[in-house]
Amino acid sequence: MTSDVIPSHDDPGRSLASACQSSFQLIPLSIQQEGDSYLVGSLELNRFYQIPEIGVAIIKLLQEGLSIPEVKVRLGAGNGSDFDMDDFASTLIEIGFAYAGPLRRAADSSLTGSKWPRIARGIGRIVFSWPLACLYSAVVFYSAICFERFPQARPSLSVFYFPGHLTTSLLLLLVIRLLMVLLHELGHMLAAARSGINSHLGVGTRLWTIVIEADLTGVLSLPRRKRYLPLFAGMLTDVFSVSILVIMVVYLLKVHASAFVIQLLQALMMQTLLVMLWRFNIFLRTDLYYVMCTMLAYPDLERDARIYLQTTTHRFSGGRLGIKAGVDQADQEPKRLNVVRAFSIVWLIGRIASVYVLLVVAVPTLFLYARDIYRSFGAASLKAFPYDSFFFMLLSASLVVSGVWMWLSQRKSRKLRLLDQQ
C-alpha cells in the first residue's frame, strides 16, 4: 500500500496549449487530507499521489466543470503566481488522472459488471458485523481460560523440533502456514471490501522473507478513521486462529490424541504468535507500519525515510555517496521532518539488526547442517546417510536463498525509482 509524490517536470514541450483549446476531462478521483498535503487517487487505477493544497484546489475546480483557462482566471494563475498550471495539468494526464479530448468512459474499469465486488462486500459486512464480533470475543475469552487451565497446551520454542521428522514437519508447517497466511490476508480483503474497496493478492518480501500480501492501496481513498479495520483485520484474524488452535490442542490432549499432531498444532500456534510479534517491526512494511502511517497522516513514511537517509548521506559525503533528492527535506514542516528523522533511525537500526541475524544466526545454522551431512558421506552404508536432515537443510536453504534473491532484486528497482525522482 503505497502513495507517491506527484511528479513534476520542466519540459516546455509538455505544455498543454492544445489541451487548453479542447476539453480537459478528469477521471473519478478521491481526495483525502493527509497532514499538510492531500492524497488524491483513483480506485480504478489503484494509484494515489500526494498533492499540495493548490493542486487540490485546481482539481476541485476542474471537477466542477471549469476549463483550464477558466481555472487560471479563478485562481489568478499566471498573474504573479509561481504555480505552473499547464505543467500541473500535463502531469495529471501523464499519471492517468486526466485526458484531453472528448468525454469517454474510463478504460480501466475492468471490474465493471463483475459480481465479485458486491459479493465480497456482502460477506465482509457479515464477517465484520457486531453479532459475529461478539462470537469471536467469546471464543477468544474461552481459549484464554483454556490456556490458563491447561499449561501443557502452551507452546514453546521446543515444539519446532521434530526428531526424525524434520522434513515432514517443515513441509506440513509450510502448507498449514500458507493456509493461515491466506486466512490472514482474506481478513484484510473482506474488511476492505466491506468499505467498497477492491483488493488482490500478490507475492513480495519483507527483507529476505517471502510473503503473500493483499494490496490495500485502495483504502487510501477512505477517511483515516475508516482505514483502521482493514489494516487491523489480519491481526484480528490471527488472534481468532490462535484461539481456535488452543481449543483444538486442549481437546486433543483430553482425548489422548497423537503426540505428533498435538505438537504440530502447537508449532503452528507458536509460529503464528511469533509472526504477530514480528509485525511490531515497524521498520518493515508490516500491518502495524501502515497503522502508524495512518495515525501520523504520513502515507509512506518508509519511502520518505529512505529518501532522507540518501539525501543526508549525499550531503555529508560531498556528493560522493547517496542520492540528491529532487524535494528539499528542509522545506518540510519541522514536526513532520522530526518524524522522518526518528523513523529513519528506527529503520536503519532494524535493517542492521536483521542483516546481523541473517549472517550470524541463519546462514551459520545452515552451514552446520551442511557440515554434518557432508561428514555423513564417509559412512560405510547409505543407510547411515541422514536423508531427513539433508532434505530439511535443502528446503530451508532454498527458502532463504529465494528470499535474498527477491530482496536484492527489489533493492535494485527501488534504487532506480529513487534516481528517477531527482
N, C-alpha and C positions, 0 to 999 in steps of 0.2 A: 504494500500500500504506500504509494509514493506520490509526491507532487513535485513540480519543477517551477523554478523561477522563470517567468515568461521571457523568452529570448528577445533580444533587440539587435538591430543591425543598422549600419550607416551607409549601406549601398544605395546610392541615389537611383540606381536602375530599378529598384523595387518600389518606386513611388507609385501611389495609387491614383495618378491623374486620370487614367482610363476608368478606374472603378468609381471615381467621383462623378463621372459623367453618366454612369449606368447605375442600376440598382445594386445595393450592397446589402446582403442578407446574412443574418446570424442564425446559426443552428440553435436549438433549445439549450440553454445554459443554466446551471445552478450557480448561485453566488452566496458564499458564507464568509462572514468576517472572521479572521484569524489574527488576533493581536492588532498590530498596526498595518496589516495588509489584508487582502481578501483572497479566498480560494474560489476560483472560477473554473468550472469544468463541465464536461459532457458525459452523461451516463452512457450514451450510445457509443462514444469513442473510448470510454473508460480512461479519460485523461483529464488531469487537473493541474492548474498553474496558479502560482502566487502572483497577484496583480496589484499594483498600487491603487490608492483611492481614486486618483484622476482617471485611471484606466477603467475602473468600475463605473464611474460617472458616465464615461463615454459609452460603455456597453449598455447601460440602462437607457440612455437617450436613443441609441440605435434600436433597442428592443421596443421602444415606444413608436418606432416607425420613422424617425428623422433620418434624413440623408446625411452623408459626411459633410457637405458644405453647411447644412443647417446646424449640425453639431458644432462645427467650428465657430459659427456665429454665436450659438448659445453659450459656449464656453470661452469665447474670445481667443480661440486657438490661432496662432499666427500673429497675434497682436500683442507682442511683448511676452508671450508665453514661451518657455523653453521646451514644452512638451510637443514632440513631433507627431501630429495627428495622423498624417499619411503613413509614417513608419509604423505606428501602432496598428492601424487598420491593416496594413500589409502583413504584419506579424500574425494578426488574427486569422488571415487567410492561410498563411504558411503553416500554422499549427492545426488547421482544420476546423476552427471555430466559426469561420465565415467564408463567404464566397461572393464574387462579383458576377452579376448576371441575373437572368430571370429566376423567379421563385421556383424552387424544386423541392422534392421530398428528400430527406436525409438519406444518403447512400448506405449508411452503416447500420440502419435499423433492421439488422438480420433477425432479431428476435420477434419482430412484429408478427402477430398472429400465432405465436407459439403458446401452447397451453402450460408449459412447464413453469414460467414465472408465476402464473396465477395459482397453480397447484402448490408450488413451493411456499408462496406467501400464505396460503391457507394452512399448510402443515406447520409453518413457522408460528402462526398465531395460536395454533392448538398446543404445540410443544412448549411454547413460552407463555402460556396462559397462567393466570393466578391459581386455578384449581390444581393444575399439574405441578406448579411451583410448590404448593403445599404438600403434594405427594412426594416430590423429590426431597423436601426438607424432612419429612417423616422417615424416609429411607436412610438419609444421611444420619439422622439422630439415632435410629435403631442400630446402624452399623457402628456408631461411636460407642454405644452401650456394649455391643459385641466385642469391640476392640478392647474395651476396658475389662470385661469379664473373662475373656479368653486370651491370656498372654501368649499362649502357644500359637495363636493365629497371627501374631505380629511378625512382620518380615524384618530381616536384617540383611546386611551385605553378603552374608554367607549363603543366602538362598540362591545366589548366582553360580555357585559351584556345584556342578553335577558330575561327580567322579564316574568315569566310564561312559558318560552320555554327553560329552561336551558338544559335539557337532549336532546331535539330535536336539538337544535342549536349545542351542543357539538358533537353529532353523525354526523350531517351534515358537521361540520367543519373537523372532523376526516376523513370522507370519501373523501371530496374535497381536504383536505390537503394531503391525501395519493396519490391522482392523481397528485397533484403538485410536490410531492417528486419524484414520478416515472418519471415525465417530467424532473425534475432536473437531476436525475441520467441518464436518457436517453440522455441528453445533453452530460454528461461525456462520455458515452459509444459510441455515434456516433462520437464525436471528437476523441476518441481513435481509433475507427475503421477506421477513415479517414487516420490515420498513420499506419494502418495494425496491430493494437493491439486488440486482443480479450479480452473481459471482461465479468463479470457476476455479478448479483445482490446477495446480502446477507443481513442478519439482524445482527446488532451489537448494541453497546451502546456508548454514549458519557457521561461518568459517569452513571447516572441512567436514562438518556433519551434514549429510544429505537429508533434506526434509521435504515432506509433501505439505503444501500450504495453499490456503484459499486466498485468492486475490480479492481483497475487500476494498479496493480503491474507491469503489462507488459510494462507500459510507461517508466520504469527504463531502458529498452533496447534502448530507444531513446536518442539522444543527448539532453542536458539540454534545449536548446532553443526550441526544438520541444515538450517539455512536458507541456509548459505553457497553450496552448489551451485546451488540455484535462482537465487540472486542473481547469482552469477558466470557462470552458464551462457550468458547473452547475449554477454558479452565473450569467453568462450572460443570461442563460435561465430564471432565476428568475426575472431579470430586465425586460426581454421581457414579462413575465407573468404578472408582476405588471402593466406594461404599458397597456396591454390588459384589465386588471381589471379596471383601471382608466377610460379607454374609455367606457367600458360597464356601469360603475356606472354613468358617465355623461349622457349617452344615456337614462338610466332608469330614471334618475332624470328629464330629459326633457319630457319624456312621462308619468310621474307621476305613475311609477310602484309601486308595493307593497313595503312598507317601510321595511318589514321583509327581502325580497330578497336583497334590497339595503344594508341593514345593514349586512347581511350575506356575501356579496361580499366585503364590506368594512372590515369586520373582517378577511376575508381570505387575503385581501391586507395587513392589518396590521400585521397579523401573518407571512406572507412571508417577510415583511420588517424586523420584529424582528428576524427571522431566519437568514436573511442576516447579520444583525448586530451581531448575536450570532457567526457567523463564524469568527469574529475577535478574538474570544477566542482561541488564538494560543496554549494555554496550553492543549487544546483538539486536537484530530486528525481531525481538520476541513480542508476544502479546502485550506484556507489560510495558515494553518500549513504546508501543503505539498508544497505550493508555496514557503514559506520561506525556507523549507529544500532544495528545488531545487536551489534557489538563493544562498544559503550558501554552496552548494555542500556537504550537510550533509543528507544522505538518511533517517536516522531515529533518529532525534535529541531527540525525546521524550524518546526513549529507552535508549539512552546514558545518558540523564539527570537522569533517574531513577537509572541507574547503578551508576552514580556519587554520587547521594544522599545516596544510600545504602552503597557504599564504604566509603563515608565521615562519615556517622553515625557509621559504624563498627569501623573506626579508632578512632573517638573521644570517643566512648563508651568502648574502650579497648576490643573490640571483643564481647561485650555482646549483641549488637543490630546490625541491618543491615546485610549486606552480603559482604564478601570479594570476590570481582570480580576477575576473572582469568586474566583480562587485566589491567595492571597498568596504571591508568589515567595520572600519572605523566610523562609517556613516550610520551604523545601526544605533538604535536606542540603547543607552548604556545597560539598562536592566536586561534586555534581551541578549546583548553581547556577553554579559556575565553568565547567562545561562549556557550559551555556546561554549564559553571558556571552561566552565565547570564540567560540562558533559564531555568536552574534549579530553580532559584529564582522566575521567572515568573510562572513556573509550580506549585511550592509549594504554592505561594500566591493565584493563581487561584483555586487550589483544596480546600484550606482552605475557600475561599470566597464562593465557590459553596456548600460546606457542610454546611456552615453557613446559606445560603439561604434555603437549604432543611430543616434544623432543626428549623429555626426561622420564616420562611415565609410559606413554602409549608405545612409542617406537621401541624403547629398550625391552618392554614386555614381549613384543612380537619377536624380537631377536632372541630372547631367552627360549621361547617356544621353538624357534628355528634351530637354535643350537642343540637342544635336547633331541630334536628329530634327526638332525644330522648325525649326532653321535650314535643314534639307534641303527644307522645304516651298517654299522660294524657288527651287528648281531649275526649270529650264525644262521638263524632261521627267519624267514619272512613273518612267521607267527609273532615274533617279538617286535615287529615294526608297529609303532603307535599310530595306527590309521586314524583313530579318533582325534588325537591331538593334531595330526597333520592337516586334516580337513578343517578342523576348528581354526587353526592358525591361518590356513589359506583363505577361508571365508572372512575372517576378521581383517586380515591384511588387505583383501580386495575392497572391503568397505572403507578402510582408511585411505588407501591409495586413490580410489574413485572420488572420495570426498575432497582430498587435497587437490586432485587434478581439476575438479569443477571449481573449487575455490580460487585457484590460481588463474583459471580462465576468466572468471568473473572479475578478478582484480585487474586484469589487463583491459577488459572492456570498460570497467569503471574509470580507469586512468584516462582512457581515450575520451570518455564523456566529460571528465574534468578539463581536459585540454580543449575540448570543444566549447567550453563555457568562457574561455578567455576572450 
